[in-house]
Amino acid sequence: MHREVRVGDSMVIVGEGGGAGVMPLRPVAFHVLVKDADATFKRAIAAGARSLGEPADRSYGERSGFVADPFGNHWYISTPIGPESFTGAARTVTPVLHVQGAADYLGFLKQALGAVEDMRHDEGGRLRYARLRIGDAAVELGEGEPMPGSFLLYVPDPDARYEQAMAAGATSLMPPADQPYGRIGGVEDARGNQWFFSRP
């Protein structure tokens, strides 16, 4: 039902989904930093992923290739190649939120989760990319076909963060309560992303 997998300096939580009595499948997108994007891309394809874009040098300072794994998650496999790379302060794996109306959603993340804008790129009057810090973690945000996901934040006070998100317009999934593994509560935002707040 639940596994935690370490990738470099990052932790990815994997949960069972899609069956009766469990959460629906919620594929998400990740930006993953590696030493050799080409080699990692080939490994992913050999493991059953399908290509969403062959590795190439990108204008934003990375060599990147893109894959979808057999479960629908997208992995943006990147190696920084220039000082203009957006990834200078990123961890090995960073969630990427694709939404419509990214600028408005950025405001929600600041209000609900205390997100701090670390970097942004506007183009044609629209927010194309932003990197946000939430505590000691980061998320990336951009315009795109929505991929609502589920995310767990470890916070000092789950109750306060839950109330903060509710005041910003989220809806309740579960009020904070003590569980055998810690105190946890959760909300869903207007874009369908689920945010769980936990204190182990």
C-alpha positions in Angstrom: 0.0 0.0 0.0 2.9 2.4 0.7 6.6 2.6 -0.1 9.2 5.3 0.2 11.9 5.2 -2.5 15.1 7.3 -2.3 16.4 8.8 -5.5 19.6 10.7 -5.0 18.8 13.2 -2.2 15.0 13.0 -2.7 12.2 10.7 -1.4 9.3 9.6 -3.6 6.3 8.0 -1.9 4.6 5.3 -4.0 1.0 4.2 -3.0 -1.3 1.6 -4.4 -4.2 3.1 -6.4 -7.0 2.3 -8.8 -8.8 -0.4 -6.9 -11.9 -0.4 -4.7 -11.3 1.3 -1.4 -8.1 2.9 -2.4 -7.1 6.2 -3.9 -7.7 6.6 -7.7 -4.6 6.6 -9.9 -3.0 10.0 -10.0 0.0 10.1 -12.3 2.3 13.1 -11.8 5.3 14.7 -13.4 8.8 14.9 -12.0 11.9 16.8 -13.0 14.9 14.6 -12.2 18.5 15.7 -12.3 21.1 13.1 -13.3 24.8 13.1 -14.4 24.0 11.7 -17.9 20.6 12.4 -19.3 21.2 10.3 -22.4 22.2 7.2 -20.4 19.3 7.6 -17.9 16.8 8.1 -20.8 18.0 4.9 -22.4 17.7 3.0 -19.1 14.1 4.3 -18.6 13.1 3.2 -22.1 14.7 -0.2 -21.5 12.6 -0.4 -18.3 9.4 0.1 -20.2 8.9 3.8 -20.4 7.9 5.5 -23.7 9.6 8.5 -25.1 7.9 11.9 -24.9 11.0 13.6 -26.4 14.5 12.4 -27.1 17.4 14.0 -25.2 18.6 17.3 -26.6 20.3 20.5 -25.5 17.5 22.9 -24.4 17.5 26.6 -24.4 17.0 26.8 -20.6 20.5 25.4 -19.9 19.8 21.6 -19.7 20.2 18.5 -21.8 16.8 16.9 -21.3 14.8 13.9 -22.5 11.3 13.2 -21.5 9.5 9.8 -20.8 6.2 8.5 -19.5 6.5 5.4 -17.3 4.1 2.4 -17.7 1.9 3.9 -14.9 1.5 7.3 -16.6 3.9 9.4 -14.6 6.1 11.8 -16.6 9.8 12.1 -15.9 11.8 15.1 -17.3 15.4 13.7 -17.2 17.9 16.5 -17.2 21.6 17.3 -16.9 22.5 21.0 -16.4 24.8 22.2 -19.1 24.9 26.0 -18.6 24.7 28.7 -16.0 21.2 29.6 -17.2 19.9 26.3 -16.0 16.8 26.6 -13.8 18.1 23.6 -11.7 20.9 25.2 -9.7 19.2 24.9 -6.4 17.0 21.9 -7.1 17.1 18.5 -5.5 17.5 15.3 -7.5 13.7 14.9 -7.9 11.3 17.9 -8.0 7.5 17.6 -8.6 6.2 19.5 -11.5 2.7 20.9 -11.4 1.0 21.4 -14.7 -2.1 23.6 -14.5 -4.1 26.1 -16.6 -3.9 29.6 -15.2 -0.5 29.1 -13.6 -0.3 32.7 -12.4 -3.5 32.5 -10.3 -2.5 29.1 -9.0 0.9 30.5 -7.9 -1.0 32.9 -5.7 -3.0 30.0 -4.1 0.2 28.1 -3.3 1.7 31.2 -1.6 -1.5 31.7 0.4 -2.3 28.1 1.2 1.1 26.5 1.6 3.4 29.4 2.4 5.2 28.9 -0.9 8.1 31.3 -1.7 8.8 32.2 -5.3 12.3 31.3 -6.1 12.3 31.8 -9.9 9.8 32.6 -12.6 9.7 33.1 -16.4 6.9 35.0 -18.0 6.3 34.9 -21.8 3.7 36.8 -23.7 2.1 38.0 -20.5 1.7 34.5 -19.1 3.5 32.6 -16.4 5.4 29.8 -18.3 7.6 28.5 -15.4 8.1 29.1 -11.7 10.1 27.3 -9.0 8.7 27.6 -5.5 10.1 26.7 -2.1 7.9 25.2 0.5 9.9 24.7 3.6 13.0 22.8 2.6 11.3 21.3 -0.5 10.6 22.7 -4.0 8.0 22.4 -6.6 8.0 23.5 -10.2 4.9 25.1 -11.9 4.0 25.7 -15.4 1.2 26.0 -17.9 0.2 22.7 -19.4 -2.3 19.9 -19.6 -3.4 19.4 -15.9 -2.0 16.3 -14.1 -3.5 16.6 -10.6 -1.4 14.7 -8.1 -1.1 13.9 -4.4 1.7 15.4 -2.3 2.8 15.0 1.3 4.4 17.8 3.2 6.1 17.2 6.6 5.4 20.3 8.7 5.8 21.2 12.4 2.0 21.9 12.8 -0.3 20.0 10.5 -3.4 21.6 12.1 -2.2 25.1 11.3 -1.2 24.3 7.7 -4.6 22.5 7.2 -6.5 25.6 8.4 -4.3 27.9 6.3 -5.1 25.9 3.2 -8.8 25.7 4.0 -8.8 29.5 4.4 -7.2 29.9 1.0 -10.1 28.0 -0.7 -9.1 24.3 -0.5 -11.7 21.6 0.4 -11.2 19.1 3.2 -10.1 15.5 2.4 -9.4 14.6 6.1 -9.2 16.9 9.1 -5.9 16.5 11.0 -6.0 13.4 13.3 -3.5 11.2 15.1 -2.6 8.0 13.2 -0.2 5.2 14.2 2.4 6.8 11.9 1.9 10.4 13.0 -0.6 13.3 12.8 -1.9 14.0 9.3 -4.6 16.0 7.6 -5.3 16.7 3.9 -7.0 19.0 1.5 -7.7 19.2 -2.2 -7.3 22.5 -4.1 -9.4 23.8 -7.0 -7.1 22.3 -9.6 -7.5 18.8 -8.1 -4.1 18.5 -6.4 -4.2 16.9 -3.0 -2.0 18.1 -0.2 -1.4 16.1 2.9 0.2 17.7 6.0 2.0 15.4 8.4 4.1 15.5 11.6 5.7 12.1 12.0 
